Amino acid sequence: MTAPNSVYGGKLALVTGSRRGVGRLIAEHVLDHGGRVVGFGRGESTIEHPEYHHVQVDIADPAAVQRAFAEVKQVGDALHIVVNNAAVLTSQYSMIMPPAAAAGMVNTNLLGAFMVSREAAKLMRRSKWGRIINISSMAVGLEPIGDSLYAATKAGLTTMGNVMAKELAPLNITVNTLAISAIATDMLAQLPQDKIGEVVAGLPLPRYAEPDDIFNVLDFFASERSSYITAQTIYLGGVN
Ligand SMILES: NC(=O)c1ccc[n+]([C@@H]2O[C@H](COP(=O)([O-])OP(=O)(O)OC[C@H]3O[C@@H](n4cnc5c(N)ncnc54)[C@H](OP(=O)(O)O)[C@@H]3O)[C@@H](O)[C@H]2O)c1
């Protein structure tokens, strides 16, 4: 473990989609810096750490999310940080997008994040302290052909987060959005790599994201010092 830092030391963080990809990186980052983590995922845990607790849950199912929070309450009296990271991406032209895939994206990427945020806020209000961080995408700014609904769910996170930021401000809970650019994960691997390469080459900062690019903004939003930062969206790579 790296030395505990002031951001995560003594804090309990909930990370959705912690079994792999960006969610796993974030969960391990928090654990490495002295925090405790509850991870949500549909499958079994892939992280072994004394301060990690895994809850198997499909966040697209609102009733299942409510049941999962009964387990979160057993892990700690207070929940401090939530990272709404879990998402699915089914890239298709609108006219051929299967309805079930369309519903899956809305139910996971937007409704799932909403349910997790509202249940988390009910816990955070007990200690009048909280940080909700939504993971969005460069797709919002780039509006790529074939990504209509995925991009819309991610744009929806900003709108949802900005309204929740106002609702939760009296409880000292901030809500911010981190829109990330392309980073090597299972999600990225399912896309045509030549097309992604072109998109990355066209970014103002034309490179793939590294884990530390994500941790940098995550740490900023999660910090005690960011109590006056809410309803903000930061894009990596210069997208806007
Ligand atoms: N990778 C990129 O280039 C990129 C770019 C921009 C934005 N993003 C965003 O970054 C975040 C992470 O993406 P990633 O690339 O790490 O994706 P990924 O490799 O596909 O991983 C997605 C994670 O979400 C979980 N998940 C999906 N549906 C779920 C559900 N219904 N309930 C619970 N967990 C669920 C998966 O867990 P299980 O399937 O194991 O349950 C998995 O751990 C997403 O919000 C994505 O939109 C990624």
The ligand as a Tripos MOL2 file, in Angstrom:
@<TRIPOS>MOLECULE
LIG
   48    52     1     0     0
SMALL
NO_CHARGES

@<TRIPOS>ATOM
      1 N1        -12.6840    2.7200  -21.8780 N.am      1 LIG1
      2 C1        -12.8650    3.8840  -22.4820 C.2       1 LIG1
      3 O1        -12.1710    4.2160  -23.4650 O.2       1 LIG1
      4 C2        -13.9190    4.8430  -21.9850 C.ar      1 LIG1
      5 C3        -14.0240    6.0790  -22.6280 C.ar      1 LIG1
      6 C4        -14.9630    6.9930  -22.1670 C.ar      1 LIG1
      7 C5        -15.7580    6.6820  -21.0730 C.ar      1 LIG1
      8 N2        -15.6530    5.4630  -20.4800 N.ar      1 LIG1
      9 C6        -16.5020    5.1940  -19.3210 C.3       1 LIG1
     10 O2        -15.7060    4.6790  -18.2710 O.3       1 LIG1
     11 C7        -16.4810    3.7830  -17.4640 C.3       1 LIG1
     12 C8        -15.7700    2.4500  -17.3550 C.3       1 LIG1
     13 O3        -15.6390    1.9090  -18.6490 O.3       1 LIG1
     14 P1        -14.6740    0.6650  -18.9430 P.3       1 LIG1
     15 O4        -13.9940    0.9650  -20.2060 O.co2     1 LIG1
     16 O5        -13.9090    0.2980  -17.7430 O.co2     1 LIG1
     17 O6        -15.7920   -0.4550  -19.2530 O.3       1 LIG1
     18 P2        -15.7060   -2.0410  -19.1330 P.3       1 LIG1
     19 O7        -14.2960   -2.4790  -19.2750 O.co2     1 LIG1
     20 O8        -16.7150   -2.5630  -20.0930 O.co2     1 LIG1
     21 O9        -16.1900   -2.3070  -17.6430 O.3       1 LIG1
     22 C9        -17.4940   -1.9520  -17.2860 C.3       1 LIG1
     23 C10       -17.7370   -2.3060  -15.8570 C.3       1 LIG1
     24 O10       -19.0980   -1.9880  -15.5550 O.3       1 LIG1
     25 C11       -19.7160   -3.1080  -14.9570 C.3       1 LIG1
     26 N3        -21.1290   -3.1710  -15.2910 N.ar      1 LIG1
     27 C12       -21.6920   -3.0640  -16.5220 C.ar      1 LIG1
     28 N4        -23.0220   -3.1910  -16.4380 N.ar      1 LIG1
     29 C13       -23.3080   -3.3650  -15.1170 C.ar      1 LIG1
     30 C14       -24.5040   -3.5450  -14.4030 C.ar      1 LIG1
     31 N5        -25.6930   -3.5660  -15.0160 N.pl3     1 LIG1
     32 N6        -24.4460   -3.6860  -13.0560 N.ar      1 LIG1
     33 C15       -23.2470   -3.6630  -12.4130 C.ar      1 LIG1
     34 N7        -22.0670   -3.4860  -13.0450 N.ar      1 LIG1
     35 C16       -22.1140   -3.3460  -14.3810 C.ar      1 LIG1
     36 C17       -18.9430   -4.2930  -15.4770 C.3       1 LIG1
     37 O11       -19.0410   -5.3200  -14.5400 O.3       1 LIG1
     38 P3        -19.5920   -6.7870  -14.8340 P.3       1 LIG1
     39 O12       -19.8990   -6.8890  -16.3100 O.co2     1 LIG1
     40 O13       -18.4670   -7.6120  -14.4450 O.co2     1 LIG1
     41 O14       -20.7830   -6.8460  -13.9830 O.co2     1 LIG1
     42 C18       -17.5320   -3.7530  -15.5550 C.3       1 LIG1
     43 O15       -16.8710   -3.8900  -14.3190 O.3       1 LIG1
     44 C19       -17.8400    3.6940  -18.1330 C.3       1 LIG1
     45 O16       -18.7200    4.5970  -17.5210 O.3       1 LIG1
     46 C20       -17.5610    4.1390  -19.5590 C.3       1 LIG1
     47 O17       -18.7160    4.6550  -20.1700 O.3       1 LIG1
     48 C21       -14.7450    4.5340  -20.9070 C.ar      1 LIG1
@<TRIPOS>BOND
     1     1     2 1
     2     2     3 2
     3     2     4 1
     4     4     5 ar
     5     4    48 ar
     6     5     6 ar
     7     6     7 ar
     8     7     8 ar
     9     8     9 1
    10     8    48 ar
    11     9    10 1
    12     9    46 1
    13    10    11 1
    14    11    12 1
    15    11    44 1
    16    12    13 1
    17    13    14 1
    18    14    15 2
    19    14    16 1
    20    14    17 1
    21    17    18 1
    22    18    19 2
    23    18    20 1
    24    18    21 1
    25    21    22 1
    26    22    23 1
    27    23    24 1
    28    23    42 1
    29    24    25 1
    30    25    26 1
    31    25    36 1
    32    26    27 ar
    33    26    35 ar
    34    27    28 ar
    35    28    29 ar
    36    29    30 ar
    37    29    35 ar
    38    30    31 1
    39    30    32 ar
    40    32    33 ar
    41    33    34 ar
    42    34    35 ar
    43    36    37 1
    44    36    42 1
    45    37    38 1
    46    38    39 2
    47    38    40 1
    48    38    41 1
    49    42    43 1
    50    44    45 1
    51    44    46 1
    52    46    47 1
@<TRIPOS>SUBSTRUCTURE
     1 LIG1         1 GROUP 0 **** ****
